[in-house]
Amino acid sequence: MGLLSKYLLAFVLISLTLIPTAFAEKNILGEEISILDIDVLDQEINKLNALNLSTSESPSSKTLSYQSNKAEINLWQRIYSRFEIKDENNSRSKKYEDWYSARPEYVERMMDRSQKYLFYVVGEVEKRGMPSEIALLPMIESAYNPIANSRSKAVGIWQFIPSTGRLYGLKQDWWQDKRRNVVDATNAALDYLQKLHALFGTWDLALAAYNAGEGTVSRAIARNKAKGLPTDYAHLKLPAETKDYVPKLQAIKNIVSNPNHYGLYIDPIPNKPYFTYVDAPAVIDADLAANLAEISYDEFLLLNSEHRRPLIRTNEKTQQLILPISSADTFIKNLSQNEKPLVSWNIYQPKRNEKIKAIANKFDMEESDLIKANDLNPQKIIKPSTIILVAKKEG
């Protein structure tokens, strides 16, 4: 079945691979991203040293608002001209500068990936009067990968764990995970960061709390107060990952400001929006939506990664999808002229003790396809209350 094959291929490529001291995963395009682990980082740098390595209007009903200075043609210029957080260059930030500068291909992939989302994030940061460094935070959280997952079940470019995501209005169910929606997750992350800044008073402490949790930082401050010690970020006893969190951001900040100094090249990003919302039918196949927009399925998923199934649906009369601005009118035109069925899936509720193989046979599907499309555990019986997607039978 061609439709299912496209869906499965795209999602097989985003599988997560765990290793004891760090995690790595591949995005839809097969690119690996890693969350840096301090012990692994030390080992890597020692090895390197040993080797002597030195826009138009949105056509939808929901319009995204943007702010930009037309004189700033390059978005990077707009970002680094608005840096406000005090520089704290030290051995920790130097360690990460060395790590990134030794991996130019990794940096290039990360920067390229950010181009789809960065203009929107920068605009939202500016609207709130926040330092532009905040727009770089997803680089250390997820390498700007909207489908990044961590061992702690954090998801998306801002790496929300399930509970914090729900607290900030990011819906998570069988059909979708809003932590992966770049627009919704960005607004939630900025809400959270503003709350933390108001609570702790400085951006370095707010960032530490974003990483470790406000309870961890509050307890560290209380311990230092009890001992008569300073309570700033540099003097707090925090987890190693959190002690490295602000230095990581400092390293990225330094690299963005002067990539040549680190032997790196960063492509300019046009200072204009990349994506917009378009109205879509309440129920539509994901790969059909991509075809109507005349973009690849991979590109569609990178912009609409909150959708967890090959069938995109809502209980409302219409829904909105995110598409490149250059493809929005194409989608609207092709949708209006489309005569093919919008849906090639049915929702099915298994009978008691009905086995996966029997269901697959009933709907002329491969058992493995049914499992992958619905994230089923082949070792378990499907509960009768469960709903799954099955292929529509032709005719």
C-alpha positions in Angstrom: 0.0 0.0 0.0 1.8 3.1 -1.2 0.3 5.6 1.2 1.2 3.5 4.2 4.7 2.8 2.9 5.4 6.6 2.8 4.1 7.0 6.3 6.1 4.1 7.7 9.3 5.1 6.0 9.2 8.6 7.4 8.5 7.4 11.0 11.0 4.6 10.9 13.7 7.3 10.3 12.8 9.1 13.5 13.4 6.2 15.8 15.3 6.8 19.1 18.6 5.1 19.9 19.8 5.1 23.5 23.3 4.8 24.8 24.3 4.7 28.5 25.7 8.2 28.8 23.8 10.2 26.3 21.0 9.8 23.9 21.0 10.1 20.2 18.2 10.0 17.6 17.7 10.5 14.0 15.3 13.0 12.5 13.0 12.4 9.6 15.8 13.1 7.2 18.0 10.5 8.9 20.3 13.0 10.7 21.6 12.2 14.1 21.2 14.7 17.0 22.8 14.2 20.4 22.0 15.7 23.7 25.4 16.5 25.2 26.5 14.6 28.3 29.3 16.2 30.4 31.3 13.0 30.9 31.1 12.0 27.2 32.0 15.6 26.3 35.1 15.5 28.5 36.2 12.3 26.8 35.6 13.6 23.3 37.6 16.8 24.0 40.5 14.9 25.5 40.6 12.7 22.3 40.5 15.8 20.1 43.3 17.4 22.1 45.4 14.3 21.8 45.0 14.5 18.0 46.0 18.2 18.1 42.5 19.2 16.6 42.0 22.6 17.2 6.5 37.5 3.4 3.0 37.6 2.0 -0.4 37.5 3.9 -1.4 34.2 5.3 -4.3 32.7 3.3 -5.8 31.1 6.4 -8.2 32.5 9.0 -5.5 32.4 11.6 -2.8 34.9 10.8 0.6 34.7 12.4 1.9 38.1 13.4 5.6 38.9 12.8 7.9 41.8 13.6 11.0 42.4 11.6 13.3 45.3 10.6 13.5 45.2 6.9 16.9 46.7 7.0 18.2 43.6 8.7 18.3 41.2 5.8 20.0 38.4 7.8 18.1 37.0 10.7 21.4 36.2 12.5 22.2 39.9 12.5 18.8 40.6 14.1 19.5 38.0 16.8 23.0 38.9 17.9 22.3 42.7 17.8 19.7 42.1 20.6 21.8 39.9 22.9 21.2 41.1 26.5 22.3 38.3 28.9 25.6 39.1 30.5 28.5 37.1 29.0 30.0 34.5 31.3 32.9 33.0 29.3 34.7 30.4 31.3 36.2 27.0 31.0 32.8 25.3 30.7 31.7 27.5 27.8 35.1 27.0 26.2 34.6 23.2 26.4 31.4 23.5 24.4 33.0 25.9 21.9 35.6 23.3 21.3 33.0 20.6 21.0 30.9 22.4 18.4 33.9 23.7 16.5 35.2 20.2 16.1 31.9 19.1 14.6 31.1 21.5 11.7 28.7 19.1 10.0 26.7 18.8 13.2 26.5 22.6 13.6 25.6 23.0 9.9 22.7 20.5 10.2 21.5 22.2 13.4 21.6 25.7 11.9 19.9 24.5 8.7 17.2 22.8 10.7 16.5 26.0 12.7 15.8 28.0 9.5 12.2 26.7 9.4 11.4 27.9 12.9 13.8 30.6 14.0 12.1 33.6 12.5 8.9 32.8 14.3 10.7 32.1 17.6 12.7 35.3 17.4 9.5 37.3 16.8 7.8 35.9 19.8 10.8 36.5 22.0 11.0 40.1 20.9 7.3 40.7 21.4 7.7 39.8 25.0 10.8 41.9 25.5 13.0 38.9 26.3 16.7 38.6 25.4 17.3 37.2 21.9 19.5 34.5 23.4 16.3 32.8 24.4 15.7 32.0 20.7 18.9 30.0 20.7 17.8 27.8 23.6 16.3 25.1 21.4 19.8 24.5 19.9 21.0 23.1 23.2 17.7 21.5 24.1 17.0 19.6 20.9 19.3 21.0 18.1 16.0 22.6 16.9 14.6 19.2 16.1 10.8 19.1 16.6 10.7 15.4 17.0 13.6 15.1 19.4 12.9 12.8 22.4 14.9 12.3 25.6 15.2 9.5 28.2 13.1 11.6 30.5 10.3 11.7 27.9 10.9 15.3 27.0 9.7 16.1 23.5 10.0 18.8 20.9 12.3 21.7 20.2 11.7 23.0 23.8 11.9 19.5 25.4 8.8 19.7 27.5 8.2 16.7 29.8 4.6 15.4 29.8 3.5 17.0 33.1 5.0 20.5 32.3 3.6 20.4 28.8 0.1 19.7 30.1 0.5 22.4 32.8 1.2 24.9 30.0 -1.7 23.7 27.8 0.1 21.4 25.4 -2.4 18.6 24.7 -1.1 15.1 24.4 -3.2 12.2 23.3 -3.2 9.3 20.8 -3.7 11.6 17.9 -1.3 14.4 18.6 1.3 15.8 20.9 1.3 19.6 21.0 4.8 19.6 22.5 5.9 19.0 19.0 4.0 21.9 17.6 6.5 24.7 17.1 4.1 27.5 17.5 2.2 26.2 20.6 5.4 24.9 22.3 7.2 28.1 21.7 4.5 30.1 23.4 4.3 27.7 26.3 8.1 27.7 26.7 8.2 31.5 26.7 5.4 31.6 29.3 7.3 29.3 31.5 10.6 31.1 31.1 9.0 34.4 31.9 7.5 32.9 35.0 10.9 31.5 36.1 12.6 34.9 35.4 10.0 36.6 37.6 10.5 34.0 40.3 14.4 34.0 40.4 15.2 37.5 39.1 18.0 36.7 36.7 18.1 34.9 33.4 20.9 32.5 34.3 18.8 31.3 37.3 15.7 31.1 35.1 17.6 29.0 32.6 18.9 26.8 35.3 15.4 26.3 36.6 14.1 25.5 33.0 16.7 22.7 32.9 16.6 21.3 36.4 13.2 22.5 37.7 12.3 25.4 39.9 12.3 23.2 43.0 16.0 22.2 42.4 17.1 25.7 42.0 15.0 27.0 45.0 16.5 24.3 47.2 20.0 25.2 46.1 19.4 28.9 46.9 18.0 28.0 50.3 21.0 25.9 51.1 23.4 28.7 50.3 21.4 31.2 52.2 21.5 29.0 55.3 25.3 28.8 55.0 25.7 32.6 54.3 27.0 31.9 50.8 26.2 33.8 47.6 23.0 32.7 45.8 23.9 33.5 42.2 24.1 30.8 39.5 27.9 30.5 39.7 27.9 29.7 43.4 25.0 27.3 43.6 25.5 23.5 43.9 23.5 22.2 41.0 23.5 19.0 38.9 26.4 18.8 36.4 24.0 19.1 33.5 22.5 22.3 34.9 25.9 23.8 35.7 26.8 23.3 32.0 23.4 24.6 30.7 24.2 28.3 30.6 27.8 27.7 29.4 26.3 25.7 26.5 24.1 28.7 25.6 27.1 31.0 25.9 29.0 28.8 23.5 26.2 28.9 20.9 25.9 32.7 21.4 29.6 33.1 20.8 29.5 30.9 17.7 26.5 32.7 16.2 28.2 36.1 16.8 31.5 35.1 15.2 31.5 31.7 13.5 34.7 32.4 11.6 36.6 32.6 14.9 35.6 28.9 15.5 36.3 27.7 12.0 32.6 27.5 11.2 30.4 28.8 8.5 26.7 29.6 9.1 24.5 30.3 6.2 22.5 33.5 6.3 18.8 33.1 7.1 16.4 35.5 5.4 14.7 37.9 7.9 11.2 36.8 6.9 8.7 34.1 7.9 9.1 30.6 6.5 5.7 29.1 7.4 2.1 30.0 7.8 -1.2 28.4 8.7 -3.7 27.2 6.1 -7.2 25.9 6.7 -7.7 22.2 5.9 -10.6 19.7 6.1 -11.4 18.3 9.5 -10.1 14.9 8.4 -7.4 14.3 5.9 -4.5 11.9 5.2 -1.2 13.4 6.1 0.5 12.3 2.9 -2.4 13.7 0.8 -2.0 17.1 2.5 1.7 17.0 1.6 0.9 16.1 -2.0 -1.7 18.9 -2.3 1.0 21.4 -1.0 3.5 19.9 -3.5 6.1 19.4 -0.8 7.8 16.2 0.4 6.2 14.2 3.2 9.4 14.8 5.3 8.9 18.6 4.9 5.3 18.3 5.9 6.1 16.3 9.0 8.8 18.7 10.1 6.2 21.5 10.2 3.3 19.4 11.5 5.2 16.9 13.7 2.5 17.1 16.5 0.4 14.7 14.5 1.2 11.2 15.5 -0.9 9.3 13.0 -1.1 9.1 9.2 -4.6 10.4 9.5 -5.0 14.0 10.7 -8.3 14.8 12.3 -10.1 17.2 14.6 -13.5 17.4 16.1 -14.0 20.9 14.7 -15.4 21.7 11.2 -11.9 22.6 9.9 -8.4 22.4 11.2 -5.2 24.3 10.4 -2.0 22.9 9.1 1.4 24.6 8.9 3.0 24.9 5.5 5.8 26.9 3.9 4.5 30.3 2.8 5.6 29.4 -0.7 3.3 26.4 -0.7 0.2 27.8 1.0 -1.6 29.0 -2.2 -0.7 25.8 -4.0 -2.3 23.8 -1.2 -5.5 25.9 -1.3 -5.8 25.7 -5.1 -5.1 21.9 -5.3 -7.5 21.2 -2.4 -10.3 23.1 -4.2 -9.7 21.1 -7.3 -9.2 17.7 -5.6 -11.6 15.0 -6.6 -9.9 12.1 -4.8 -11.0 10.8 -1.4 -9.4 12.8 1.5 -9.1 9.7 3.7 -7.8 6.2 3.1 -8.1 5.0 6.7 -10.9 3.8 8.9 -11.1 3.8 12.7 -11.6 0.3 14.1 -12.4 -0.9 17.6 -11.0 -4.5 18.1 -13.2 -7.3 19.5 -12.3 -8.9 22.8 -9.2 -11.1 22.4 -8.9 -10.2 18.7 -5.3 -10.7 17.7 -3.3 -8.3 15.7 -2.7 -10.8 12.9 -6.4 -11.4 12.6 -7.1 -7.7 12.3 -4.4 -7.3 9.7 -5.8 -10.1 7.6 -9.3 -8.7 7.9 -8.2 -5.4 6.3 -5.7 -6.8 3.9 -2.8 -5.3 5.7 0.7 -6.6 6.6 0.8 -7.3 10.4 4.0 -5.2 10.7 2.3 -2.2 8.9 -0.7 -2.3 11.4 1.7 -2.5 14.3 3.8 0.5 13.2 0.9 2.7 12.1 -0.7 2.4 15.5 2.4 2.0 17.8 1.1 -1.4 18.9 3.0 -3.8 21.2 3.0 -7.1 19.3 3.4 -9.0 22.6 0.2 -7.6 24.1 -3.5 -8.2 23.4 -5.3 -5.1 22.2 -7.8 -3.9 24.7 -11.4 -3.8 23.3 -11.7 -0.2 24.3 -8.7 0.7 22.1 -9.2 2.4 18.7 -6.8 1.8 15.9 -6.4 2.8 12.3 -6.9 0.3 9.6 -6.7 0.6 5.8 -10.0 1.3 3.9 -10.8 -1.6 1.7 -11.0 -0.6 -2.0 -14.5 -0.7 -3.4 
